[in-house]
Amino acid sequence: MYFPSGIVDPIPLMGIFTPCSLAALYRHCGPIYALGAALTPLGWASLTGLDAGQHGNRVYDAVDHFGPDADLLARDLHEARIADAFDLPDAVRRLGLFVEAHLKPVNSRHARLIALVMEWLSERSDWKLDALHAMVGYSERQVQRPTQRYFGLPPKALLRKSRALRAAAMFSNPRATEEQLRSVADHFYDQSHMIREIRLFAGRTPGRLRELRNDELSRRIGAGLRETAQD
């Protein structure tokens, strides 16, 4: 996995992909089969307990964090895939049980903050920083640190990412209408600004997304959006 910071991490058999602030590249040889769970910020905090600001833009070996149970699950699923005995519903069930078994409570005040930030990032919001501070009841300084801890970015940068991913998901959606695309474009200063932002956070230009658009691509980009904000 090649991150914009210059860090290159190998992708282990079972990995923890930490929150990414920008689009990252990955390279592999031969076919790859991946099964994973996209986490909301609350899910990330509950499952890992890691500071997303400090640990963002990395891939960690899940064994180092969760211990031998992670290695056992990963090897069982890997061997089943090689033996052509892979059962997807059963694999999803086992991964879900693994995640559930490792969840820990999150401070209630912090959980409330996460929920309010996600509401602020939703399409129903006007996306103004003053509105976020009013919702949370904290000063700008008090909001910035926990937002970076749980989302990996301070509010202003988080808003840029959310806006760009929402636009990218729309451009990759085969059912998006021209009116919807124009509405998305209105959130940027001009076309060149929109192209730069979408490429920065989604890794592709709007034109390329429209060429490739299909439900699977839209779902993948949408997963990145849900990691940023989900109700």
N, C-alpha and C positions, 0 to 999 in steps of 0.2 A: 504494500500500500504506500503510495507516494503522496506525501502531504505538502502543501505549498510552503511550509516552513523549512523544507529540506529534509525532514525526518522520513526515513523509509523503514517500515515495520513489516516483518514477515507475517503472513496470515496463518495462524495455527489451526489445528484440527477443530478446536472450539475456541472462538475468540470473543473478546469484549470490544466492540467497536465504540469508542467513546464519542461524545458529541463533536461534530465537525463544524468549524466556523466558516469554512469555504469548501468548494468542491474539491475532491481528491481523486487521484487516479489509482487503479489497481491493475496489475498485470499477472497473467497466469499462463502456464503452458498446458495445452490440451483441454479437454472438457472439464467443467467445474459444476458441482451440484451443491447448492447452498440452502440451508434451512435456518431460519432465524426468527427473532422476535423484535419488533420495533417498539421502543419504550417511550412513553411520555416522560417529561421531566420528573414527575412524581414517581413514576415507575423506576426511572434511573436512580433516583435518590434512595428509594426503598430497596432496590436490588443490590446496588453496589456501595452506597454510602460514600462514593468518591466525589470530590469537588470537580464539577465539570469544567470550571475555569482553569484549574491546575492540570487536569488530566485530559483535556480535550485534544482532538486531532491525533489520536493514537489508536493502535490495535494492541490489546493485551491478551496474553494466554489466559483463558478462563481457569485453567488448572491452578495458576499462581494465586488466583483470587478465591476460588471456591473449593479447591482441594481435589482429592482423588475421585469424588463423585462426578465431576465434570469430565475427567479423562475416561471414566467408565462409560458414561453416556455417549460421548463423542466416538469412542472406538466401537461400541456396539452398533451405532447407526452407520458408521463408515464401513464396517465389515458387512453389514446387511446390504448396503448399496453395492459393494463389490460383488457380493454373491447373488445379486439380482433378486434379493429377498426383502427389499425395502418397502415398508408399509407406511405410506405418508400419513394417514390418520393416526396411526399408532405413534409415529415419530412426533407428530404435533402434540399429541396427548402427553408423551413423556417429557418433551421440552417444557410444556406448560406446567407440569407437575414439578419439574426441576426449578423453574423460575419461582413458582409459588412457595416451594420449600425454603427458598433463600430470601424471601421478602422480610424486611424489618420495618417497624413503625417509623414514621417521619414526624418530627416535631409539628404539632397541630398549627402553630402560628406560621411555620414555614409552608406547610401544606396549603394553608389559606392564601398565602402570598403567591404560591405557584398557580393556584386556581385563578386568582385575580389577574395575574400577568397573562395567562392563557386567554382569559376573557378579553383582555385589552388587545391581544393579537388577532382576535377573531374578526370576521368580516363585518360584524355588527358594530365594531368600535370605530371611532374617528382617528385612532392611532396617534393621538397627541400625547406627548410626555406628561403634560400637566394633568391630563385626564387619568393617567396611570397613577401619579402621585396622589391625586384626590381619592381614587378608588382604594388604594392601599393604606392611605393615611400616614405615610412616611415621607421624609424629605428625599430629595434626589440622591443624596449620599447614602441614606439608609436603604434605598431600593436597589441601588447599583450592585452592592456587594452580594446580597443573596440571589439576585437575578443571575449574576455571573456564576455563582456557585451551582445553581440548579439548571441553568440553561446553557452555560458555557460562554455567554456573551452579555455585555451590559445592555440595557434596554434599547438604546439607539441603534446599536449594531444588530441586535436581535430583530428589531423591526425591519431593517433592511433585508435580512435573511428571509424572514417570513413573507414579506412582500414579493421578493424575487421568486421564491419557491411556489407561492400561490400562482404567480403569473406563468411560471414554467409548467406547472401542472395543467393550467388551462390551455397553453399552447400545444401540449402533448396529448390533450384529450380529443379523440376523434369526433366526439359529439359537440364540441364547443362551436358556438355560432359566431359569426363575424361581429355581432353586437357585443357578445361577451368578451371577445378579444379586444375590441376597442375600449370597453370599460376597464379592462385590466391595464391597458396602455396608459390610461388617464392618470394612473398612480405614479407615473414617472415624468421627469421634466420634459424629455423628448425621446425620440426613437433610439438615438445613440446611447442615451443614459439607460434605457430599458435593456438594450442588447448587452451592454457592459455588465449590468447587475445580474441578469439571468445567467450569462456565461460564467460570472464569478462564483455564483452560488449553486448553479445546476450543472455547470460544466459544458453546456451546449448553448448555441445561439437560438433565439426564437425561430428563425428560419429552419434550422436543422431539426428542432423539435417538431415543427409542423410536417417536415418531410418524413420523420420517423414515427409520427404519432400513432399510438395504439393504446389499448386499455392497460397492457402490462407496464409500458413505460410510464403512463400517467399514474398508475398505482405506486410505482417505485418512487417517483418524485413526490407523490402525495405522502408516502411514508416519511420522507424527510420533513415534510411540512407538519405531520402529526407529531414527530419527535420535538418540533419546536413548539407546537400548540395543538391541543386537542381537547374537546369538551366531552 
